[in-house]
Amino acid sequence: MLEVDLRKRLGDFVLDVTFEVEGGGITALFGRSGAGKTMLINMLAGLLKPDAGLIRINGQALFDSRSRVNLLPERRRLGYVFQESRLFPHLSVRSNLFYGRRFAPKGERFHNPGRVVDLLGLETLLSRRPVTLSGGEKQRVAIGRALLAEPRLILMDEPLAALDATRKSEIMGYIERISDALAVPIVYVSHALEEVTRLADQVVLLADGKLVAAGPAVDIMGRPDLSPHTGRHEAGALFETLVAGHDDFGLTMLVFEGGTLCVAGLDLADGTRVRARIRARDVAIATAPPADLSILNVFPGRVVDMYENSPAAIDVELDIGVRLWARITRRSVHDLGLKPGREVYALVKSVAIDRHSLGLAQPPKRN
């Protein structure tokens, strides 16, 4: 368990947050630029001293202002992956990987180096120097170095910020893989909704140095009241599905509690868990079963509640077996006679669910 209760002032900016995270997996520190995410993660790492408060991991205090505990960074047993890889340029990839291992007590070296190398696809890079590596390769080495230091927790501060879209997707796959295979808890800093949607098990949402909300990603990222902080344009529902097959038209079928969702083809085996995000702006509502329609995803449900989004728009909460949101005009609400309890049909275009809206809830196992 990670327990955080911290206060810190830097100039006019004040950070004051309290939260707890139980278990492992990936916890995202999410929020807009300037929310205090990097300040918080640097306090966890011991690179910045809080003015007051507590940091505790599995019952051990790393910082406690009351007891005057403030462990040095090297004694906290935390791995840190920065925006830039910060590899030692004069060392080979192999030497960089093993550099942090010297700090791990000999009796607590649990990770097999060969397995870490395999999970991160580093076998062919071991003899090379960092100057010869791409940005994505450098970050994979940096992640491996952090892992081989045998940390209790890995901190990642926007590790994909300097990469292009292709490399970002690639590195997210490796992060999913190590989280699943090695069960090392990760605190992941990001302001990118796509990264949080795909990777996070838990979300700690920050704004202006304050905690806005904390909890499971599927709950936090699906709350319309948090859309001013998570992104009004991208607000919607997040839920987990299973790949149930593929058709001859390039579509993949994802089953969930509300039915089957058709999306553009995914090269994934049947049974693979996939997290789907459906934006409220991509959902339409009908009050009668639609016919002769190009939209493939039609789900019966009912209106749960309605919230004003703007003077002209309403966010409608729907129950289709899972929670779904539709952003429609106030006029449509009036013309359709929508109100809580009304039975309706939710319509979702398959092409609206792009690769940025789909993330693996559990990475496929490697052969």
N, C-alpha and C positions, 0 to 999 in steps of 0.2 A: 504494500500500500504506500502511496505517495501522499503525504500531508503537507499542505502549503498554507501559511498564514503570514503574509509579508507586507511591509510598508517601506517605501523608499521615495525620497524626493530628490530630483535632479533638476535644478533651476526651478522653473514654474511647473514642471510636470511631476505629478504625484501618482505613484502606483500603490494601490491598496487592494489586495486580493486574498481571498480565503477559499480553498477548495480541497477536496480529497478525491483520489483516484484509486479504485481497488483493482487488484488483479493485474494481468499483463496486457499484451496487445499494444496498439498504437493510440496514444492520446495526442490529439491535435490542439495546440495553442493557436486559436484562429481569431482573426480580427484584421481590420484595416491597418494600413501603415500608420505608425504612431500610436498604436493601441497599448504598447508596452510589452510586446511579446519577447523581443530580444533582451530587454532589461530583465524580464522575469527569468528567462532561461540562463542568462549570465549569473543571476543570483543563485540559481540551482547549482550551477557549475562551480561556484566559488570565485568567479572572476569579478564579481561586484558584490560588495557587502551591503546587506539590507540595513535600514535604520533600526528596524525592530521586527520581531516575529519569530517564525519557526519553519524549518524544513526538516522533514523526517521521512525516511524510507524504511519500510518494514520495521518500524519501532526504533530505529537508530537516528538520533539527531545529527544532522549535518550542520545545522545552524539553529541556535536557540539563544535569543538575546537575554532571556531571563537567567539562564544557566551559564551564560557567557561561553557558549560553544560555537566555534566557527572553524570547522575542519578545513585544512588546506586543500586546494583543488585535487592534488595528487592522492590525498587520503580519502576522497569521497567515493572512489571507485565508480566514476561515471565516464562514459565515452562521449566525445563531442565531435560531431561532424558539422563543419562550418559551411557557409555559402561557397567559399573557395576551398579547395581540397587541402591546402597547406601541407603538402607532402614535402619531405626533405629532398631537395633537388640533387644532392650529391649521393643519395642512396638509391639502390635498385628498388623495384617494387617489392621483392622479397624482403629486403632489409627494412623498408617502410612498414610492411605488414607486421613484422616481428618486433618493431621498436617498442610498442606499448606493452608487449608481453612481459618485459622486465619488471613492470610495476605490479604485475599480478602475483600474489603469493603462490608459491609452487604447489601448495596443497589445494588451490582453488583454480586451477587451469583446466576447465571442463571442456572447452571447445576444441575439437580436433582441427588443427590448422588446415589439413587437406580438405576437410569438409567445407570449411569457410571459403577456401580458394575455389572449390567446385561450385558452391552455391552462388558465388559472385562472378563466376566465369573468368577467373584470373590466371588460369594455368599457363596460357601462352604469353602472359605479360610479365612473368616473374623476374626475368633477367633484364628487363628494360628500365630506363630512367624516366622520371616523370615528364621531362621535357618532350619525350616522344609520344606521350599519351594524349588522347582526346579528352575533352572536358568530362564526358560520361565515364571514361575509363578511370580518370583521376578520382572521381567521386566514388566509384566502386572500390578502389584501393583504400580511400579514406574510411569508408564504411568497414572494410575488412580490418584495417588497423584498429579502429575503435572496438570491434568485436573481440579481437585477439588480446585486448587488454583486460578481458574478463570483467566487464562492467556489470553493476547491478541494474543499471539503467543507461540507455543511450539517448543523448540529446542531439537533435538535428535542427539546425537553424537555417531554414529556407535552403536546403541542400540542392534544390533544382533551379534556383533563381537564375543562374548563369547559363542554363542549358536551353537548347531549342526544343520545340515540341516533341520531336521524335525521340531525342535523348531523354527528355523528361519521362515519357511513357515507359521507356526502357528501364530507367532507374527505379521508377515506381514498382515495376515488376520485381526487381531485385529486393526492394525493401519489403514487399509483401512476402517474398520467399523466405527471407531471413527471419521475419517476425513469426511466420508460421512454423518454420523448421527448427529454429533455435530457441523460441519462447523467451526472447530478451525484450523486456518492456522498452518502449520507445516514446519519448516526448518529442513531437514533431511540430515545429513552428512554420506557419504558412499563412499567407493572406489570399491564396489561390483556392477558390471553391472546388475546382476540379480535383486538386490533390487531396483535399480533406474528404470530399465525397468518396473518392476511391479508396483511401488508405485508413481513415480514422475509425477506430472502435468507439472511442470516447472523444468528446469535444469540450474544450474549455474556451468559451467565447469571451473575448476582452474588447473593451472600448474605452478609450481615454483613461487608461490605467485602472479601470474597474472591471470586476467580474460581472458579465451580463447574464450568463447561464452556463451550466455544466451538466453533462449527462451523456447518455448513449447518442452516437452520431445520428442514428435513424430518427431520434426524437428531436434533437436540437436543430438539425438541418431541415426538418419538416414543419417547424413552427412559424406561421405567418407573422406573429407578433415580433419575431426576431429578424424579419427580412430587412429592416433598416441597417442591420449589422452584417447579415450574411449576404445581402444583395437583393434589392427589390426585383430586379429584372430576372434573376435566376431563382427566385423563390419557388418552392414546390415540395413534392413528397420524395422521400428516400425509403426504399424497402428492399428486402433481399428476395431473390428469385433463384430458380434452378433451371439450367438448360435442359429442355425436354425433347429436343430434336431440331432438325433443319428440313426445310422444304426444297422443292426444285426451282424456286423463284428467288433464291438467295436470302431467304429470311430464316431467322432463328426463333424458336418458341421458348419463352421463359415462363415457367409456371410459378404462381404465387397464390396466396390465400384468396385473391379476388378472381382468379381465372388464369388465362394465358395471354401473355404480352408478346406481340410480334414485333421484332426489331430487325434492322439490317444485319446480315449474316455475321456471326461470330465464329471464329475458328477455335471452338472449344468443345470438349467432349461432353456427352450427355451426363447430367448429374453435377456439373460444375456450378458452384454457387456464384451468382453475379448480383452485385448491388446495382439497382436501377434508380435513377433520379428522373422524375417527370416534372417538368416545370409547369407552374400554374397557368402560364400564358399559352401552353400547348394543349390545354384541355378545354373541350367544348361540352356543352350540356344540351341534352334533348329530353323532352318530357314524354315522348312516345318512342317505341322501338323504331330506329331508323331503317330505311330500306334503300336499295340501289345506291349504295354509298361507297366511295373509294377508301374511306377510313376503315382499317381492319380491326382496330382495337375498340370494342364497344363493351362497356361493363355496366350492368345494372347495379343500382345502389340507391342511396337516399341522401338528402341534404341533412347535415348535422348542425351546421351553424353558418353564419355569414358575417364578414367583417369588412368595414370600409377600407379600401386601399387608397383611393383618391376621390375627388369630387365626382368623377365619372365612372370609377371602377369599383367592383366588389370582389373580394376573395371569398369563394364558396367552399366550405369544408364538406367533403363527401366521404361516405363510408361505402366502399365497394368490396369489403373484406379486409382491406387495409385503408389507411387514411390517404385521401387524394385531395388535391386542391385545384380549383378552376378559377381563373381570373377572367371575369366577364364584365360587360358594361352594366351600369345601373339600369339602363333601359331594358336590357335583356332580362334582368331579374324581375322587373315589373311586368314585361310582356309575357313571360313564362309563368308568372305567379309563384315564384320560388319562395319557399319558407322552410324552416326546420321541420323534418319529418316527411317532406315531399319526396315521392319516389321518382327517380330520374335515371338517365343513361349518360355515362361519362364517355366521351369520344376522344381518342388520342391517336394522332397520326404516327405511323411507324417511322417515317423519315424525320420526325421531330426528335426522336431519341437517337442522338448521334454518339460517337465514341466518347465524347466528353461527358456524356450522361451515364455511362456504364463503367463500373469498376468491379474487379474481382473481390467478392467478399472472402474468398479463400482461394489462393493461387493453386493452379493445377500442379500436381506432383510431377517432378521430373523423372524421366526414365533412367 
